[in-house]
Amino acid sequence: MIEDLHLPPLVQPYAYVAVCHQSELEKFLHLSADDYNRLRADLVDLFNLSSPVFKIKDLLKGRWYDQGNSAHVSLGGGVATDGGHGSGPG
């Protein structure tokens, strides 16, 4: 569960939109389609993805490539994560 990660509140929505469909988040978190699409677009930019249609594995690809590298991207709340490349079906 995402709650088990103890992410800062500002980062939690990004975790949810990375792994959930918009319809699930609208029902359980009352996240609008516009907010969902905006957060997904932020992840595309932050992780240097080629498409807004991605899976969590696409976000993790760059982690192994950049591990130990100083090229980190900050997701609000001061949490750093590595950039990555890739796209795939959502």
N, C-alpha and C positions, 0 to 999 in steps of 0.2 A: 504494500500500500504506500501511496505517496506520503501519507501522514507519518509513516515510519522513518522517512528520510530526514525529518526535522528540518526542512528547508525554511528559510526566512519567508514570511508571508508574501512579500513582493515577488518571490520566485515561484511559489506554488502554482499559480495559474499557468505558467510556462510548462511546468511538469505535466499538468493535466492535459493541456492542448497537444503536447507531444505524443501522448499515448491514448487519448480518448477521442471519440467522434463528437462533433458539435451537438448532436441530438442528446447524447448522454449528459453533456455538461449543461445544456439548457435545462434539462429536467432536474438534475441534482444540485447544480451550483448556480442556476439561474444566470448563466453566462450567455449573452446575446450572440447571434451569428456574427455581427459586426466585431464584437470584442474577440470572439474566437478567431476570426480571420486576421485581425490586427496582431494578435499574439503569435499566430502561426507565421505571419509575414516577418515579425521581429526575429523569430527563430531562423527563418530562411536567411535573413541578413546576418545575424550573429554567427551562424554556422556556415555561411558562404555556400548555401545549397543552390542548386540550379533550378529548383522547382518548389512551389508551396505544397506539393504532394510528396510527403516523405514519411518514413517510419522512424522509430526511435533508433534503430540500428544505423540509420544514416547520420544521426547526430553523434553517435559513438565512434564512427569510423575515424574521424580526425583525432579523437582522444588518444588512440594508440600511436598514430603517426606523429603527433605533436608532443607526446608525453616527454617532459623534461625540457621542452622548448619554452621560451619566454613569451611566445605569441598566445596570449590569453585574451578572451573577450569577457567583459563584465556584463552579467545579467543583473539588473537592478538589485539593490540591497547589498551590493558589495561581494557577491559570490562570483568567483571566476570559473570559467569553463573553457575548454579548448575549442578551437574552430574545426570545421571539417567540411568535406565535400561529399556529395552524393544525392541521389534522389531515387525514389521508388514509389510504387503504388501506396496510397494512404490507407 
